[in-house]
Amino acid sequence: MSSERLQKILSAAGIASRRAAEDLIRAGRVTVNGAVVRELGQRADPGIDTIAVDGDPIRIGARRTIVLHKPRGIVSTLSDPEGRPTVATLVGTADRLYPVGRLDVNSTGLLLLTNDGTLAAALLHPRHTVPRVYEVKVRGTPGEDVLTRLRRGVRLEDGKTAPARVRVVEKLPTKTWLEVTVHEGRSHLVRRICAAVGHPVEKLARVRLGPLVLGALPPGAWRDLTPGELRALAVAAGLTRRARGGGAAGRRPRGHDTRPRRPRAQPGSPSRDEGRNRRSPPAGASPRPPRRRPTRPRP
């Protein structure tokens, strides 16, 4: 392998995102061949150099991404200072897989874990606006004016949110189930916008991330992503382009003209321009003689 920037190597190994890897380097927690590295421009070759974080050598192995149905009461980290159960206790695999984003301890649903740092960083990058779909139970019955506020964006202490897609799923006597789709990764975003409009969240479950659907996966269970799901995630994250013909079924390619074409003029028949410019003389009038070009006298 050729040499690459150290933070890129750490991200590709699934240790952390590139920005978090830069913090590890600045803190002196990364070594190359036993020497502490603090400069962000340091390059290394994973095939030759021994790279370690906190004394543990990193492994550049096969990339793996799984989807977990996180239950309530589980922390979306690999360790917790308060001793609460984490997603690492559920996955139970030797691969060092890291959560892509987080769900708070009281939320449930779809959570990705991967050792592909490039995929994780791309999915979380604000530029790609990967949609996150949640099923939310709120207190009360939001009126149309409240739903409009959510759809247009809500002003929070850290700025106005991007427009959200909101759909009423079910109305109960004192509660309402909503489907909320957001395109931002702010902390506790759905809970905060619902509280801001006067309808606090009682239950929240993520059911979709980009093209990936939670489906019937039981709480606490996990599975590896299929190759097709990985390709779809890569497209959603902007890592690859959508293949030709992968658009909506029945949609014509852009620029395709389906109007019938006029038949070409056959040899010996007058052209369209000739027929268009030709005028018939009035009745009883003699035909106009053809116009001749004046000839120039030769010197």
N, C-alpha and C positions, 0 to 999 in steps of 0.2 A: 504494500500500500504506500502511497505517496504521503508526504507530511501535510498536516492540516493544522489549523488553529486549534489550540487546546480546548477552548470552549465548545467548538463544533464537535470535537471528538466526544466530549462528555455528554453533549446533547444526543448525539447519535447512539451512544451506549445506553441511553435511557436514565442517566444519572440525574439530570435536571434539564430545564430549559436553558437556552443559551444565556439569557440574562441572569438566571440563577447560577449557572456555571461560572459566569464572570465574578459573581459575588464569592463563590467558593475559592476562586483563584486569588482574588484580592485578600481574602482572609487567611491565605497561606495554608489551606487545607488540601491542596493538590501538589503531588510530587511527580517528577519525571526522572526515572532512574535514581530514585532516592533523594533527589535535590528538590527543595521547595521552590515552587514557581509562583511569583506574584505579578508578573507582567502579562497583560492580556494578549500581546502579540506573539507570545511563545508558540512555537510550532512543534509537533511531534509526529511520529509514525507509529500507530498502534501495532503494526506488525513487527516492529523492532524494539521500540521503547517500552519500558514498564511504567505505566501510568496508574497512580493510586489516589484515592480520595479517603482522607482520614486513615491512611495506612492500609486500606483494602484495595487490592488491584482490581481494575475494571476489566470486564470481559466484553469483547466485541463479538457477540454470537448472532444467532439467527433472531430476526425480529419477530416479535409476537405481540398480538393485541387480542384482548379478551373483553367481553361485556359481562358485567355483574349486575344483578338485581339487588341493589343495596337495601337492606331492611332498615326499619326504624331503630335508633339506638346505636348504630354503628358509625364510627368516625371515618371520614373519607381521607385518611392518611395512613402511612405505614407504621407510625408510632404515635403515642399520645402521652404527654407528661402526666395526665391525670389518671392513667391506667385504664381508660375505657377501651372496649373492644374496637379493633380497627378492621379495615378491609383486608389486611394481611392475614388475619385469623380466618377469613372466609376463603380466600383464594388457595392458600396452602400449596403453593408451587415453589420450586427452587429458583425459577426465573425471577429476576429483579424487575418486577412490573410496577409502574408508577401511575397513580390516578391522573386522568386527564380532566382537570378542573375538579370541582368539589360539589358535594351535596351536604347540607348541614345535617347535624346528627338527628334531627327530627323529620327530615325528608327521606323519601324512598325513591326507588326507580333506577333508571339506566345510568350506569357509571362505567366509563372505559378505563382500562388499565393497559399500559403498553411499555415496552422498552425501546420503542421507536421515537426518539426525541424529536426528529424532524416532523413526524406526523402530529405529535402532541402539540408542538409549538404552532404549527400551521392551523390546527383546529381551533386553538385558543386565540389566534391573532385577530384583532378587531377588524382588520381589512377584509377578511373573508366572510364575516357576518354569517357564520354557520347557525342555522335556526335550532333553537332548543324548545321543545314542546312539553308543556306541563299540564297535568290534570290537577285542578286546584279546587278545594272546598273552602268557601269564604262564609263569613257570618252575614246574615241579612240577604236582601235581594237587590243587587245593583240595578239602578235604573238606566235608561238609555243615555242619560247625560254622563253617568259614571263610566259606562262602557266607552263612550266617545272620548273621555279624558284618557283612558287607558290606551285607546287606539291612536290617539294623537301624540301621546308622550306625557309623562308626569314629571314635574319639577321636584327633584330631590336635593339633599344637601350637597351632593357631589355633581350636580348638574342635571339638566333635563334628559330624560330617557328617550331613546329612539322609539318610534311608533311600534306598538305591539299588535298582534292579531289576537282578538278575544272573541270567543264564541260561548254562548250559554248552552251547557249540556243538559242540565237538569235543575229544576227549581223545587226545593223542599219548603216545608212550612217556615223554617227560620234560617235555612242555609241555602247556598247555591253552588252547584258544580260548574266550573268554568274550564275551558281549554284555552290556555294562554301560550302564545308563541312569541319568544323574544329572540333578538339577534345580538345581544350583548352578554358579556361574561362578568358583569359586576357582582359583587358579593351580596347574597340574599336579595337579588333584584326583584323577583316576583313577590316575595313577602313584603318588601318595602313599598312597592307601588300599590299593592292592594291595601296596605295599612294607610297609605297617604290619601286614598280616596274614601276611607271610612269603612272598609270591609276587610278586617284582618283575616289572615289565612289560618285555617284549622288543620288542613291536610294538604300535602303537596307531594306529587310524584312526577318525576321526569319519565316520559314515555317515548321520547324520540330525540335523537341528536343527528341533525342533518338527514341523511338517507337511512340511518340505522334505527330500527324500531325494536322496542323492548319485547313486544309480543307476549307469549305465554310463559316466559322464563319465570320460574317460581322465585319468591324472595329468598335471598341467601345463595342462590345457584348462579353459576357462571358457565360460559362456553367460549370457545375460540371463534373468532370471526371467520367467515368463509372468504375465499379469494374474491368473489364478487362483491361482498360487503367492503373488503379492504380497498378494492378499486373505486367503489362509489365514494368512500370516505376520502380517498386521495383526490378525487375530482372536486368534492365539496370543499376540501381544504386548499384547493388551488395548486396542488402538487403535480397534477397531470391534466391534460386537456380531454374533454369528452370526445369519444370516438365518433367518426362520421356516421350519420344515420342513427345516433343515439338520442335524438330529440323526441318530442312527443309524437306518438303514432298518428299517422295521417296528416302531419304537417308538411307542407311543400317546402323544399329547399328555398332559401332566400334567393330572390332574383330569377326564379323559374317562371317563365311566361307561358300560361296555358291557353292564351288566345289563339284561335285558328289563324294560320298563316295564309296569305293570298297566294294563289298559284303563280308560278313564274311565267313570264311571257314566252310563248313558243317562237321558234325562229320563223321570221316572215310575218309575224303579227305585230300590230302597232303597240308601242310601249305605253305604259300608264301615263307618262308625262305627255306623250304625243296626243293621246286621247283627251287628256285633261285640258291641254292648251288649244286643241282644235275647236274652232267655232264654225257653225254652219252659217252661210250667208243668208241674208233676208230673202224672202220669196220674191222672184222676178229679177233679182239683181244678178249681174254677171259675176262670176268668180274673180277674186282679186288675183292679179298676176303675182307670181313669186317675186320676193324682194331680192335684188341682186346687189352684191357688194361692189362699191366703186373700186375700180382698178387704179393703182398708182402708176403714173407714167415712169417708165424706166429712164434713168439718167443717160 
